[in-house]
Amino acid sequence: MADNLSHTDSPLRTLPGHAVVRLHGPEATVFAQAQFANDVTALAPGHWQWNTWLTPKGRVIALFALLKLAEDDILLLLLDMPADEFVVQLRRFVFRRKLDITVLLDWQVNGDNSPSQAGGARILTLGEGHELDMGTPALPRRLRLQPLADAAAAEADHDWRRQDLSLGVPRLGPAQRERWTPQQLSLDRLQAFSVKKGCYPGQEIVARTHFLGKAKRGLVLFQSVATIDEDMPVNVGETPVGDIVCVDSSASAALALAVMPREQKLEGLNAGGHDLTALPLLDGLAR
């Protein structure tokens, strides 16, 4: 039975860049299982997981939350990739599968730093909308997907992106898509891919990297008091050793996620000549 949304519930803020795509039909789960890197078949209805779509070479096209409402009804919460572009690419692989793939243009994605009643990977259904626990005990966050007709007008929440970076959620702009493997983006921290399920695009690369222990690079969180940009190299002196993947400069100190060699000492580093300070990633957002 769906939960009722309280009329006293405070307005949430809109989350820029987020969009919702629906897979609906008798073969929605089968299709998602064949295309995406995480195990959709093992996910119970009413729960969600982090998931990824990869190129055949094992590079991340998109990171998203997958909500399994039912075996024939799946929602994909895209963090950054334009939904229409994602859907056009994904439809090329439908062939004769019995499902429809649509962008929910009349839906809105909101969030705030209130504790969620959803709890972990469980989806809280609120009328036609759904709420996810996108936080940790140290950083509570709730995220809500709902039709525009049910969503209160709200300002954009620019702190959410900053919190994503602190939690190790890479926000991939166009230049970063199809560039990194899941291991290089440390998506194992989110349990966003599987090395045990059947075939999917890029599975051979992902599994080989995992079982041969060859994941030599991963995400590091940096802070800088100066402005730094996506795609800048991370340097020791003038020698590049890593790459900035995504940045948030909404506060006085910029935060950035960078792909770095795992054995690299995290001292004496700079980007564009600006000193970088390594910070610990916050745990607890795996689902």
Order of alpha helices (4+ residues) and beta strands (2+ residues): beta-beta-alpha-beta-beta-beta-alpha-beta-beta-beta-beta-beta-alpha-alpha-beta-beta-beta-beta-beta-beta
